């Protein structure tokens, strides 16, 4: 179960990184704002999927520690803040 979660975390972290590094050239740069919004949405979607995979099956919850919940929650928080401030 760790392999799909790490892959989802990597995708979400990559999207979050690019969402944080995109800087619009000005208020007229609608493409940069749209890309930031899309990347934030993809970060939240991938992190939510990883979160659901972590908490869904009871057998996985017993085998995995609670620290597996931290990365998607942090990524969701960062992407949400960026989405709110970037729009």
C-alpha positions as CSV (number, residue, x, y, z in Angstrom):
1,X,0.0,0.0,0.0
2,X,3.0,2.3,0.5
3,X,3.9,2.4,-3.2
4,X,0.6,3.9,-4.5
5,X,0.6,6.3,-1.6
6,X,4.2,7.5,-2.3
7,X,3.3,7.9,-6.0
8,X,0.2,10.0,-5.1
9,X,2.3,12.0,-2.6
10,X,4.9,12.7,-5.3
11,X,2.3,13.8,-7.9
12,X,0.6,16.0,-5.3
13,X,3.9,17.5,-4.1
14,X,5.0,18.2,-7.7
15,X,1.7,19.9,-8.5
16,X,2.0,21.9,-5.3
17,X,5.6,22.9,-6.0
18,X,4.7,24.2,-9.5
19,X,1.6,26.0,-8.1
20,X,3.9,27.8,-5.7
21,X,6.5,28.7,-8.2
22,X,4.3,30.1,-10.9
23,X,4.4,33.9,-10.8
24,X,2.0,35.9,-13.0
25,X,3.6,38.8,-14.9
26,X,0.8,41.1,-14.0
27,X,-2.9,41.3,-13.3
28,X,-3.5,40.7,-17.0
29,X,-1.7,37.3,-17.0
30,X,-4.9,35.1,-16.9
31,X,-3.0,32.0,-18.1
32,X,-0.7,32.0,-15.0
33,X,-3.7,32.4,-12.7
34,X,-5.5,29.6,-14.5
35,X,-2.4,27.3,-14.3
36,X,-2.1,28.0,-10.6
37,X,-5.8,27.2,-9.9
38,X,-5.5,24.0,-12.0
39,X,-2.4,22.8,-10.2
40,X,-3.9,23.6,-6.8
41,X,-7.0,21.6,-7.7
42,X,-4.8,18.7,-8.9
43,X,-2.9,18.8,-5.6
44,X,-6.1,18.7,-3.6
45,X,-7.5,15.9,-5.7
46,X,-4.4,13.7,-5.5
47,X,-4.0,14.4,-1.8
48,X,-7.6,13.6,-1.1
49,X,-7.3,10.3,-3.0
50,X,-4.2,9.5,-1.0
51,X,-6.0,10.4,2.2
52,X,-9.0,8.2,1.3
53,X,-6.7,5.3,0.5
54,X,-5.0,5.7,3.9
55,X,-8.1,5.8,6.0
56,X,-10.5,3.4,4.1
57,X,-9.4,-0.2,4.7
58,X,-9.1,-1.2,8.4
59,X,-6.2,-3.6,7.7
60,X,-4.1,-0.9,6.2
61,X,-4.7,1.5,9.1
62,X,-3.4,-1.1,11.5
63,X,-0.3,-1.7,9.5
64,X,0.5,1.9,8.7
65,X,1.2,4.6,11.3
66,X,-0.7,7.8,11.6
67,X,2.2,9.8,10.0
68,X,0.9,8.6,6.6
69,X,-1.9,11.1,7.1
70,X,0.4,14.1,7.5
71,X,1.7,14.6,3.9
72,X,-1.7,14.8,2.2
73,X,-3.1,17.1,5.0
74,X,-0.2,19.5,4.7
75,X,-0.4,19.5,0.9
76,X,-4.1,20.2,1.0
77,X,-3.6,23.1,3.4
78,X,-0.8,24.6,1.3
79,X,-2.7,24.2,-2.0
80,X,-5.9,25.7,-0.5
81,X,-4.0,28.7,0.9
82,X,-2.2,29.2,-2.5
83,X,-5.5,28.9,-4.4
84,X,-7.2,31.4,-2.1
85,X,-4.3,33.9,-2.4
86,X,-3.5,33.3,-6.0
87,X,-6.9,34.0,-7.5
